[in-house]
Amino acid sequence: MTLRSTGRRGRQRSNRLARAQLAAALSVGLFAACRGTGAAPDAPLPLPALEVAGDSYAGSPLRGVVPGAADALDLEPAHALVLEFELEYVERLALDGAPAISAQAQLIHARRGVEPIQASARLADEVRALEAGDARAQGRRRTCHAERVVLLPGTTQVYALKPPGSSEAPWVLALTRAGAADEAQLSVELSGAALAIAEDEDPPATVAWSELVVLDPPCRAGAPERWLAWRAPSPEAAQGGYLARLALRAPPQDPGELAQHVARAEAARSRALAAQRRQAERAARVERAEVRRRERENALESLAQAENRREALVFLAAATEALLCGDLALLIDDELVERLVEYLTGAAARSAELAHDQVALGWHLERSAWLAAALRMNSDLPLPPALRGTLVRHAGEVGRSAAAIEDLVRASRNLAEFQARLVAENRVYLEDTSPAARVRAFDWLAARGQAPAGFDPLADEEARRAALEASEAPAEAGGPPR
């Protein structure tokens, strides 16, 4: 009995060992199979931050949006090609032997800063053209953006690539169909500052640089897809970079796909119409700004004509919100107008410069008006009551002192600084021994929400001092003044 029992337990142990060995063998085999087929789940490849914005418009990269062209786009489904675009990030981008796109360029339009076309290209060598086989043989990758859109005749589909928060212009991939042919011109617009060095300056200066590279041959429907690549290292991928795939396809023939194709064509037309409206609005804003600039320039030049000076000053003051200058132009006599124009001496010579910067022109007018008023206050001629009241309304108690006006104006670089100095100086006048001075300073500050809480300019000295100290305490403690 004992021997039989022992043999049974031995057979059980043998069976358990055999099953464990079989399970281990199966696990190793399955793991090896997964590795061989790539089925084992790897950690996702981290992607650098990149914004990809797609859009379309009627026109070309060189010409821009053509006014009115979006209204007459050909929506015939048989004429609308399908564009496939895919952007991938590759962990180890191999570019050995891959030619730069400058070697395939039909045209390179390069610009340095605001200068005209340059004779050389710099950024184009950063982007390489890859064969399909080399592109597909790249290492671990992850898709950043992929879509299928319709490319209508006469339109350009663009993809703007830009890191979030970057102040530089985006890189733009564009595919342009000039007409109804089954082909489109591929172009790349590159921008950069760090790569563009002005060697002719000492020390060398970094300047903005942009290039538009039009590639040859064009993309054709049914032809091999085009691949572009460029390096973009990241903390997780020191040799990382991007792969962009663009391919044109003929319109679908399957009835089930045709409805979606028509919807995509309508969406492309809607985007083109929206781009046309945005361009028209921008052009209108630029035109309005240019008209206003020319008006300011003409008004500055007309200051040289005695019969037009007062009208020109009123117009310029209204156009730049130079409040004191506008009031003086309406109140003062011809002699003071002459003095004001003297302080604006050189405005005609600098009319283009001043007219371009509305803010700088406004300060120039206000500064001249204050200095002209201070000059008149220092003269033997009496100051008209209306002018005295105007100066107090604009500057509080400071407006009664020519010396204070001159000091504050000459110490200020712009209107904001001057206004801040007026506030500080009027707060000083709250401690003046004259009740009238305190009242004028307090009323001016109160009208601008700057008066100390609880302060009464006609209260006794102890009460006034307590109110001022209470208003200054939060500021000393780091809080906002009362």
Residue pairs with C-beta under 8 A, 6 or more apart in sequence:
31 40
33 39
34 40
42 140
44 142
45 89
45 91
45 140
45 141
45 142
45 236
45 237
46 234
46 236
46 237
47 89
47 142
47 144
48 89
48 163
48 232
48 234
48 240
49 163
49 164
50 144
50 161
50 162
50 163
50 164
51 160
51 161
51 162
51 163
51 164
51 170
52 87
52 144
52 145
52 159
52 160
52 161
53 159
53 160
53 162
53 170
54 85
54 145
54 147
54 149
54 157
54 158
54 159
54 160
55 157
55 158
55 160
55 271
55 275
56 149
56 151
56 152
56 155
56 156
56 157
56 158
56 268
56 271
56 272
56 275
57 65
57 70
57 155
57 156
57 158
57 271
57 272
57 275
57 276
57 279
58 65
58 66
58 69
58 70
58 73
58 154
58 155
58 156
58 272
58 275
58 276
59 65
59 66
59 69
59 155
59 156
60 156
60 176
60 178
60 185
61 156
61 158
61 172
61 174
61 176
61 187
61 189
61 212
61 214
62 109
62 212
62 214
64 279
65 275
65 276
65 279
67 276
67 279
67 280
68 276
69 154
69 272
69 276
70 269
70 272
70 273
70 275
70 276
71 273
71 276
73 152
73 153
73 154
73 155
73 269
73 272
74 80
74 152
74 153
74 154
74 180
75 152
75 265
75 266
75 269
77 251
77 258
77 261
77 262
77 265
78 251
79 152
79 153
79 180
79 251
80 150
80 151
80 152
80 153
80 251
80 261
80 264
80 265
80 268
81 150
81 151
81 177
81 182
81 184
81 221
81 248
81 249
81 250
81 251
82 148
82 149
82 150
82 151
82 248
82 249
82 250
82 251
82 252
82 261
82 264
83 148
83 149
83 150
83 151
83 157
83 175
83 184
83 246
83 247
83 248
83 249
84 147
84 148
84 225
84 245
84 246
84 247
84 248
84 249
85 145
85 146
85 147
85 148
85 149
85 157
85 159
85 173
85 244
85 245
85 246
86 143
86 145
86 146
86 244
86 245
87 143
87 144
87 145
87 146
87 159
87 161
87 242
87 243
87 244
87 245
88 141
88 142
88 143
88 144
88 242
88 243
88 244
88 245
89 141
89 142
89 144
89 232
89 237
89 240
89 241
89 242
89 243
90 138
90 139
90 140
90 141
90 229
90 237
90 240
90 241
90 242
90 243
91 139
91 140
91 141
91 237
91 239
91 240
92 138
92 139
92 140
92 237
92 239
92 240
93 138
93 139
93 229
93 231
93 239
93 240
93 241
93 242
93 243
94 134
94 138
94 139
95 128
95 130
95 229
95 231
95 241
98 128
98 129
98 130
98 134
98 229
99 128
99 129
100 124
100 125
100 126
100 127
100 128
100 129
101 124
101 127
101 128
101 129
101 188
101 213
101 215
101 228
102 108
102 121
102 124
102 125
102 213
103 129
104 129
104 215
104 216
105 121
105 124
105 213
105 214
105 215
105 216
106 214
106 215
106 216
107 212
107 213
107 214
108 121
108 124
108 211
108 212
108 213
108 214
109 117
109 211
109 212
109 214
110 117
110 118
110 119
110 120
110 121
110 122
110 209
110 210
110 211
110 212
111 117
111 118
111 209
111 210
111 211
112 118
112 196
112 198
112 207
112 208
112 209
113 207
113 208
113 209
121 211
121 213
122 195
122 196
122 209
122 211
123 190
123 191
123 192
123 195
123 196
123 209
123 210
123 211
124 188
124 190
124 211
124 213
126 190
126 195
126 230
126 231
127 188
127 190
127 213
127 228
127 229
127 230
128 228
128 229
128 230
129 215
129 226
129 227
129 228
129 229
130 227
130 228
130 229
130 243
131 227
132 224
132 225
132 227
134 227
135 227
135 229
135 243
135 245
138 243
141 243
144 242
145 159
148 264
149 157
149 264
149 267
149 268
150 261
150 264
150 265
150 267
150 268
151 157
151 175
151 177
151 184
151 248
151 268
152 177
152 265
152 268
152 269
152 272
153 177
153 179
153 180
154 177
154 178
154 179
155 176
155 177
155 268
155 272
156 174
156 175
156 176
156 177
157 174
157 175
157 268
158 172
158 173
158 174
159 172
159 173
159 174
159 244
160 170
160 171
160 172
161 170
161 171
161 172
161 173
161 242
162 168
162 169
162 170
162 171
168 191
168 192
168 193
169 191
169 210
170 191
171 188
171 189
171 190
171 191
172 188
172 189
173 186
173 187
173 188
173 228
173 244
173 246
174 186
174 187
174 188
174 189
175 184
175 185
175 186
175 187
175 219
175 246
175 248
176 184
176 185
176 187
177 183
177 184
177 185
178 185
182 220
182 221
182 222
182 248
182 250
183 218
183 219
183 220
183 221
183 248
184 218
184 219
184 248
185 214
185 215
185 218
185 219
186 214
186 215
186 218
186 219
186 226
186 246
187 212
187 213
187 214
187 215
188 212
188 213
188 215
188 228
189 210
189 211
189 212
189 213
190 210
190 211
190 212
190 213
191 208
191 209
191 210
191 211
192 209
192 210
193 206
193 207
193 208
193 209
194 206
195 209
196 206
196 207
196 208
196 209
197 204
197 205
197 206
197 207
198 204
198 205
198 206
198 207
215 226
219 226
219 246
219 247
219 248
220 248
221 248
221 249
221 250
222 248
222 249
222 250
223 248
225 245
225 246
225 247
226 245
226 246
226 247
227 243
227 244
227 245
228 243
228 244
228 246
229 241
229 242
229 243
229 244
230 241
230 242
231 239
231 240
231 241
232 240
232 241
232 242
233 239
233 240
233 241
234 240
251 261
252 258
252 261
292 319
292 358
293 355
293 356
294 355
295 315
295 319
296 316
296 319
296 320
296 354
296 355
296 358
296 361
297 351
297 352
297 355
299 312
299 315
299 316
299 319
300 312
300 316
300 347
300 348
300 351
300 354
300 355
300 361
301 348
301 351
302 308
302 309
302 311
302 312
303 309
303 312
303 313
303 341
303 344
303 347
303 348
304 348
309 337
309 341
310 329
310 330
310 337
313 325
313 326
313 328
313 329
313 337
313 340
313 341
313 365
314 326
314 329
314 330
316 322
316 325
316 361
316 365
317 323
317 325
317 326
317 329
317 365
318 326
319 358
320 358
320 359
320 361
320 362
320 365
321 362
322 362
322 363
322 365
322 366
322 369
323 366
323 394
324 366
324 369
324 370
324 373
324 390
324 391
324 394
325 340
325 365
325 366
325 368
325 369
327 390
327 394
328 336
328 340
328 369
328 372
328 373
328 387
328 390
329 337
329 340
331 384
331 386
331 387
331 390
332 340
332 376
332 384
332 387
333 384
336 372
336 373
336 376
339 372
339 375
339 376
340 368
340 369
340 372
342 372
343 367
343 368
343 369
343 371
343 372
344 364
344 365
344 368
347 354
347 364
354 360
354 361
354 364
355 361
359 414
359 415
362 415
363 414
363 415
363 418
366 415
366 418
367 409
367 412
367 418
370 405
370 409
371 405
371 406
371 409
373 387
373 391
373 402
373 405
374 402
374 403
374 405
374 406
374 409
375 402
376 383
376 387
377 383
377 402
377 405
378 402
388 399
388 400
390 399
391 399
391 400
391 405
392 399
392 400
392 440
392 444
393 399
393 444
395 405
395 422
395 426
395 444
396 422
396 426
396 429
396 440
396 441
396 443
396 444
396 445
397 425
397 426
397 429
397 432
397 437
397 440
397 441
397 444
398 404
398 405
398 408
398 422
398 425
398 426
398 429
399 405
400 437
400 440
404 425
408 418
408 421
408 422
408 425
409 418
411 417
411 421
412 418
412 421
423 445
423 448
423 450
426 441
426 444
426 445
426 450
427 441
427 445
427 450
427 452
429 437
429 438
429 440
429 441
430 438
430 441
430 442
430 445
430 452
430 455
430 457
430 464
430 468
431 438
431 464
431 468
432 438
432 441
435 457
435 458
438 457
438 458
438 464
439 457
439 458
441 457
442 451
442 455
442 457
445 451
445 452
452 467
452 468
452 470
452 471
452 481
452 482
453 467
453 470
453 471
453 482
454 467
454 470
454 471
455 464
455 467
455 468
455 471
456 463
456 464
456 467
457 464
459 467
470 482
471 481
471 482
472 481
474 480
474 481
474 482
475 481
